Amino acid sequence: MRTFQPVIRFGLLLALLGSTVACGDSGTPSTSTSPAAPSTGSVPTPAPPSAGSTGSAKAVEIEGLITSINADTLVVNGTTINVPADAVVRHGNQRLAFTDLKVGQRVEVDGTPSGSIVIASVVKLKDDSRDDDDDDNEAEVEGAVGALAGSCPSLTFAVNTTTVSTDAATRFKDGTCSQVTNGVRVEVKGVRQSNGSINATRVELDEDND
């Protein structure tokens, strides 16, 4: 019996080792988790520009007779026109006030539509009786004043051989009515009358007068 004891013990040892190997840690290795993919959400799309109008209103031109005047507005060809304080009112090269405009006068208006009205930038008086550019009876004379008579605003005087008369509608440039005296040089523009005299619409005093 003693002869086989070492062999039996060695065999038991081997069996024990085999059992230990078989019963060892059999857990499966952890599997690595792949990094999360970046979000693929859509990028916000910018809103389209507003469809509102980006251009300014186009200028218009209206010509016709004044049929109504009220405060700072007038009516021409059925269109109501607002004339702001900074609008230019003129007759030829001569500046006028809004109060110089009268019903029945012909005007040409440049302006910009605003709703149902027009905001005027320029109002040009085209009244034929006072239009220095178009009146066939336009007359002009230049020279020294002589034979002065009357009192302002109604004067009569001679320039060269032409008789000139002024009235309340006459406008004076580079001076006043009271500065028109004998010997003063003037340039007169106006309307030729049937007797050959000139009804002055403008009297310009010579800047060289002392």
Steps between C-alpha positions, in 0.01 A plus 500: 500500500781742578635452152193660343434778753734756330345420168147541635594830666661629179186400305277678749720807472469502123121455523482785747700728272282414202188579699642835605572595138153392390332702781710812452362850412304448184353860481505645161715804456308826498441634160611857449225743422553710190492877559160652436467640150467878483151635461393533141210738568428743216652851512230768533427669166510882510159658451449652152509882478177683539301532183412862580589773254858629529484772236385858558186632338550636149476873442200628307422817306159661490405804290168678493284771651468549873136430588525526879742632765475428871770564762807315361321296234370563152305296247621463140323275250307338785818410690555636851853634537664574833757781481734475803695798630824383332342466154619746234229721351623706208404690186788472254810580707299696755420341839142531619313429821221243515259787565585643155319209337140564398207294375498496120877525455679238296775316686740214446566290808787258562445272796475154651180295549399430859180303518227692317689832496825638358769665713640786291869579479469770231200705388559703184250772414420487128243780496526644147445859609813490718717235335832666418607204288196455274316833484514642147472853647806461720707815513829601662684827535813606687635843588478793739172604660360839397178700533403309814145556623253336737556322829572138588380260391353694205781677320550626149839586359691502176788277405660634185190585293271233652240575766492246782226451758503293817221372723444275802586192294840636393796334672824680575839328499821626668303788647155627592239717335607801709855469364384570145601863449602716207843404372495147644575235241244222474414199286127467440307195381130506437214497253484740207179702502305618195639855544859372494564533873607209723301376798789374710487154655856535630735792560860412575718776643858513377738383774746778402254770608638711788 
